C-alpha cells in the first residue's frame, strides 16, 4: 500500500491511497467465503461453493465490491498511522480507479485535529458576579418547605385561588358526550391551570354542590380542535392551612431545633449552590478566552455530525413524550432552519472546546486510571438506571466506550486548567474551587452509598 497526504485546511486532509491487487487477496478470499455461506447451489454444500460458481451465480463484480468495501477502512487506518494523523469523524471516500486484477486507487477526505498554540492558563483571568444572598431567597425556600407540611381543611364558603376542590366534570360537543370527557371526584388546586383551560375561572366563586359551565377547546380525541361545553360541579372546598413559622415547625420539618438554625442551614445551602454557579460561570468564561486565544478552528465534518446527532437526540426525546419536531417548532415559534442554525452554533462551540481540551490533555500528558474510568461508568449507569456491567457492555457494542474515556480525560484536563486560572468576583475577591470540590466529594459519597 502506498499513500500520500494533502493538507486541504488546518482541519482537513485528503489521503490518496494505492493498494496493489495482490494485497486485496485476503479481502477477496473472505468475500468469497462470506458470499458462499449465503448462496445455496444445488450439488454443493453451503460454504463449499467454488469461486467460479459464485462468479457465475452472483457475479465477480459483487465479490470484488465486497472485498473493496472491507479493504478500504483497513488501508485508511494504515495510512493514518503511517502519517501520524489525529483523525476526527468519518472519512469521505471516492474510488478513483479500480479494475479486476489492477491496483485499487481511492481518496479519503477526513477531518483532523488541528495543531494549536496553547496560551498559558495562568495568564487567563476571569471575573464573575459577586456572591449575594437576599433574605427573600431564604424566605422562598422556607416557604416551599412550609407548603410541603400544609394540611387541607374543609370550608363552608365559595372556592378561591389556592383552594383545593373535589369536582365532577362532563364535556359535550353539540349536546353529545365526549368519549373520556367525564370524571368524578377529581382533586384540583384552583389557579394551578393543571386541567382544562377555563376551569379555574369557572370554579372560583362556586361553593360545595354548586355548578357552572364553561367552553374549552379540545386538544385530543375524535373532537380535537372543537369547542366543548364542560359542566363542572364542586363537591367540596378545602383551604390550605400552613403551619406556623416557629421552632416547632423547624423541629417537625428538619433536624434543627430552632427556626433560626433552619434558616441558617438554608442560607448555607444557597451559598454553596451560588458558589458552584460562580465556578461554572468562571469555567465557561475561561474556556471562551482559551478557545479565542488558541484560535481553535472547527472541522466542518465533525460539526455536521454533531448537529445531526443533537437533532436526532431531540427528535427521540420528543417522541418519548409523544410529541413531534413539528409540534416543538410550532410551540417555540421557530423554523427548522433556525433550529439547525442554533444547533450548529452550539455544536461548533462544543467541538472547539473538545479540541482545546484534547490538546491540553496531550500537553499535560493527562492519564486516566481504571478507577477513574470505572467511576464514570458507574455514575452514567446510575443515571441511565442500568447495572454498570450492562451499561459498559452496551457502550462497547456501540463503539462509544472510547468517547466516554475521552470525556473523562478532557474533564481532568479542564480541572487542571481551572486550578491555574485566576478567578475573581466583581468586587475583586478571589474565588476558589473549594465549593466545586466539596460538591464532587458529596456526589462521590452519594454514588458509593447507592
C-alpha positions, 0 to 999 in steps of 0.5 A: 500500500502506498499513500500520500497526504494533502493538507486541504485546511488546518482541519482537513486532509485528503489521503490518496491511497494505492493498494496493489491487487495482490494485497486485496487477496485476503479481502477477496478470499473472505468475500468469497467465503462470506458470499458462499455461506449465503448462496445455496447451489444445488450439488454443493454444500453451503460454504463449499461453493467454488469461486467460479460458481459464485462468479457465475451465480452472483457475479465477480463484480459483487465479490470484488465490491465486497472485498473493496468495501472491507479493504478500504477502512483497513488501508485508511487506518494504515495510512493514518498511522503511517502519517501520524494523523489525529483523525476526527469523524468519518472519512469521505471516500471516492474510488478513483480507479479500480479494475479486476486484477489492477491496483485499487486507487481511492481518496479519503477526505477526513477531518483532523485535529488541528495543531494549536498554540496553547496560551498559558492558563495562568495568564487567563483571568476571569471575573464573575458576579459577586456572591449575594444572598437576599433574605427573600431567597431564604424566605422562598425556600422556607416557604416551599418547605412550609407548603410541603407540611400544609394540611387541607381543611374543609370550608363552608364558603365559595372556592378561591385561588389556592383552594383545593376542590373535589369536582365532577366534570362532563364535556359535550360537543353539540349536546353529545358526550365526549368519549373520556370527557367525564370524571368524578371526584377529581382533586384540583388546586384552583389557579394551578391551570393543571386541567382544562383551560377555563376551569379555574375561572369557572370554579372560583366563586362556586361553593360545595354542590354548586355548578357552572359551565364553561367552553374549552377547546379540545386538544385530543380525541375524535373532537380535537380542535372543537369547542366543548361545553364542560359542566363542572360541579364542586363537591367540596372546598378545602383551604390550605392551612400552613403551619406556623413559622416557629421552632416547632415547625423547624423541629417537625420539618428538619433536624434543627431545633430552632427556626433560626438554625433552619434558616441558617442551614438554608442560607448555607445551602444557597451559598454553596449552590451560588458558589458552584454557579460562580465556578461554572460561570468562571469555567465557561468564561475561561474556556471562551478566552482559551478557545479565542486565544488558541484560535481553535478552528472547527472541522466542518465534518465533525460539526455536521455530525454533531448537529445531526446527532443533537437533532436526532437526540431531540427528535427521540426525546420528543417522541418519548413524550409523544410529541413531534419536531413539528409540534416543538417548532410550532410551540417555540415559534421557530423554523427548522432552519433556525433550529439547525442554525442554533444547533450548529452554533452550539455544536461548533462551540462544543467541538472547539472546546473538545479540541482545546481540551484534547490538546491540553490533555496531550500537553499535560500528558493527562492519564486516566486510571481504571478507577477513574474510568470505572467511576464514570461508568458507574455514575452514567449507569446510575443515571441511565438506571442500568447495572454498570456491567450492562451499561459498559457492555452496551457502550462497547457494542456501540463503539462509544466506550472510547468517547466516554474515556475521552470525556473523562480525560478532557474533564481532568484536563479542564480541572487542571486548567481551572486550578491555574486560572485566576478567578475573581468576583466583581468586587475583586475577591478571589474565588476558589474551587473549594465549593466545586470540590466539596460538591464532587466529594458529596456526589462521590459519597452519594454514588458509593452509598447507592 
